[in-house]
Structures are given as structure tokens and as C-alpha cells.
């Protein structure tokens, strides 16, 4: 139970960070396209956002979800974990 709640809170934190990054990208550069999950994973792995890196060790495991927009991906995980691991009477 506690692990699901911690993962839910972690997903909520990542969602807020992605919202902030999207806001900064829009305000500074006027870019209207959304960040993908692959861009977030590239940033975590290489500390830079470059979509054409050759060394993607996580790509074969997460290939079904790396094309999703990061906002909706973390929002979906947060909502599902919140529903599954809520406190019941």
C-alpha cells in the first residue's frame, strides 16, 4: 500500500515538473509541441535533451510508451495509483 502511494506522489511530482518545463519552453521559445516521455528519459539518462542519442538502453523496454506526451503519461499514472491505493474505511 505504501509503495503505491509513494509512486503516486512521485508521479505527481514529475507531473508538476513537466508542467513547469512546458511553461518555460512556451514562454522562452514559443514552442507549442509537448515534451515526450523519451525526452524526459533522455534528460534523466544524459542530463541533456537530445532526441537523437544513440545510446538508449531503456528504449527496448519502454518502446510502447516513449512516444506519449509526458504530461498525459504522468497524469494517467498519478490518477490510476491514486484510485488504486486510496484509503478505504
C-alpha positions in Angstrom: 0.0 0.0 0.0 2.7 2.5 1.0 4.7 1.7 -2.1 1.8 2.5 -4.4 1.2 5.8 -2.6 4.8 6.8 -2.8 4.8 6.0 -6.5 1.7 8.1 -6.9 3.3 11.1 -5.1 6.4 10.7 -7.2 4.3 10.7 -10.4 2.6 13.8 -9.1 5.9 15.5 -8.5 7.1 14.5 -12.0 3.9 15.8 -13.5 4.4 19.2 -11.8 8.0 19.3 -13.0 6.8 18.6 -16.6 4.2 21.3 -16.3 6.9 23.8 -15.3 9.2 22.7 -18.1 6.4 23.0 -20.6 5.6 26.5 -19.3 9.2 27.6 -19.6 9.6 26.2 -23.1 6.5 28.1 -24.2 7.4 31.4 -22.5 11.0 31.4 -23.6 10.9 29.8 -27.0 7.3 29.8 -28.0 7.5 26.1 -28.7 4.0 24.6 -28.9 4.9 20.9 -29.2 4.8 18.9 -26.0 7.7 17.0 -24.4 7.6 13.3 -25.0 8.4 10.6 -22.4 11.5 9.8 -24.5 12.7 13.4 -24.0 12.3 13.1 -20.2 14.2 9.8 -20.1 17.0 11.3 -22.3 17.3 14.1 -19.8 17.4 11.7 -16.8 20.0 9.5 -18.5 22.2 12.1 -20.2 21.4 15.3 -18.4 20.5 16.9 -21.7 17.5 16.8 -24.0 18.6 15.4 -27.4 16.2 13.0 -29.1 18.8 11.5 -31.5 21.2 10.0 -29.0 22.5 6.6 -30.0 22.8 5.0 -26.5 19.2 4.4 -25.4 19.4 1.4 -23.1 15.8 1.9 -21.9 14.3 2.1 -25.4 13.7 -1.6 -25.9 11.8 -1.9 -22.6 9.7 1.2 -22.8 9.1 1.3 -26.5 5.2 1.3 -26.2 5.2 4.5 -24.1 8.1 6.6 -25.3 6.0 8.3 -27.9 3.4 9.6 -25.4 3.3 13.2 -24.3 4.8 13.3 -20.8 2.1 15.4 -19.2 -0.6 12.9 -20.1 1.6 9.9 -19.2 2.4 11.1 -15.7 -1.2 12.3 -15.2 -2.6 8.9 -16.1 -0.1 7.1 -13.7 -1.0 9.5 -10.9 -4.8 9.1 -11.3 -4.6 5.3 -11.5 -2.3 5.0 -8.5 -4.5 7.4 -6.5 -7.6 5.4 -7.3 -5.9 2.0 -6.6 -4.2 2.9 -3.3 -6.7 5.3 -1.7 -7.6 4.8 2.0 -10.7 2.8 2.5 -12.9 2.6 5.5 
